[in-house]
Amino acid sequence: MTRTAVSKESIRNYCQDGREFVIRYEFESHTNPEAYLIRAHLKEIQTGGQYPETTSSVELLCPYRELGEKLFDLINNAPDPVFPIHLPEIVRDQISCTLLDNVRFTLKTSPL
């Protein structure tokens, strides 16, 4: 898969229970085949110079750049930070909602 440059990137700082976290979100596109990648990196800032890091990514293999960007913006603009461990679930749920929003059901009955 041919990689291109990161299209969008965002960094959020988050403090909870006396712990400080830095979360970086990335959105990048690939060519051949066309695919879109959303990645989240989590780094906990600790005293003593140690920086444990966890990473999670979801690769969207679809030709719709707009969908990938919309998902990235949703994650980036969420009121609470999206931790990497939750990234796959959120992307899956949002894609399901998007698909359901575009499905219309028509109930037809025929007389006996």
C-alpha positions in Angstrom: 0.0 0.0 0.0 1.4 3.3 -1.0 1.4 5.8 1.8 0.9 9.5 1.4 1.4 12.3 3.9 -0.8 12.8 7.0 -3.7 15.0 5.8 -4.9 16.1 9.2 -3.4 15.9 12.7 -4.6 17.1 16.1 -3.2 16.9 19.6 -5.3 17.0 22.8 -4.1 17.2 26.4 -6.3 15.5 29.1 -5.9 15.3 32.9 -7.8 12.8 35.0 -7.2 11.7 38.6 -3.9 13.5 38.8 -2.6 11.8 35.6 -1.8 13.7 32.4 -2.3 12.3 28.9 -1.5 13.5 25.4 -3.6 12.1 22.6 -2.6 12.6 19.0 -5.1 11.9 16.2 -4.1 11.4 12.5 -6.0 11.1 9.3 -4.1 9.9 6.2 -4.9 8.6 2.8 -3.3 5.9 0.8 -3.2 5.3 -2.9 -3.2 1.9 -4.6 -5.6 0.8 -3.3 -7.4 3.9 -2.2 -7.9 3.7 1.6 -8.2 6.0 4.6 -6.5 5.6 7.9 -7.5 7.1 11.3 -5.0 6.6 14.0 -4.8 7.6 17.7 -1.7 7.7 19.9 -1.9 7.9 23.6 1.0 9.0 25.7 0.9 9.3 29.5 3.2 12.0 30.9 4.9 10.6 34.0 7.6 12.0 36.3 10.9 10.4 35.9 11.0 10.7 32.1 9.1 7.5 31.2 6.5 7.8 28.5 4.4 4.7 28.0 2.6 4.9 24.7 -0.3 2.9 23.2 -1.5 3.1 19.7 -4.7 2.0 17.9 -5.7 2.5 14.3 -8.6 1.8 12.1 -8.1 1.5 8.3 -11.1 2.5 6.2 -10.9 0.7 2.9 -13.4 2.7 1.0 -13.3 5.2 -1.8 -15.1 7.9 0.2 -12.6 10.4 1.6 -15.5 12.5 2.9 -16.6 9.7 5.2 -13.1 9.3 6.7 -12.7 13.0 7.2 -16.2 13.2 8.8 -15.3 10.4 11.2 -11.9 12.1 12.0 -13.6 15.4 12.8 -16.3 13.7 14.9 -13.5 12.0 17.0 -11.4 15.1 17.1 -14.3 17.4 18.2 -15.8 15.0 20.8 -16.4 16.7 24.1 -14.4 14.0 25.9 -11.2 12.7 24.4 -11.4 9.4 22.5 -8.8 7.0 23.8 -7.1 4.7 21.3 -8.7 1.6 22.8 -12.2 2.9 21.9 -11.3 4.0 18.4 -12.4 0.8 16.5 -15.8 0.7 18.4 -16.6 4.3 17.7 -15.7 4.1 14.0 -17.8 0.9 13.6 -20.8 2.5 15.5 -20.6 5.7 13.5 -20.4 3.8 10.1 -23.4 1.7 11.2 -25.4 4.9 12.1 -24.4 6.5 8.7 -25.6 3.4 6.8 -28.9 3.3 8.8 -29.5 7.0 8.2 -29.4 6.3 4.4 -31.7 3.3 4.4 -35.4 3.9 3.9 -38.0 1.3 4.7 -41.3 1.2 2.9 -43.9 -1.2 4.2 -46.2 -2.4 1.4 -49.1 -4.7 1.9 -51.1 -6.2 -0.8 -54.8 -7.0 -0.4 -55.8 -10.6 -0.2 
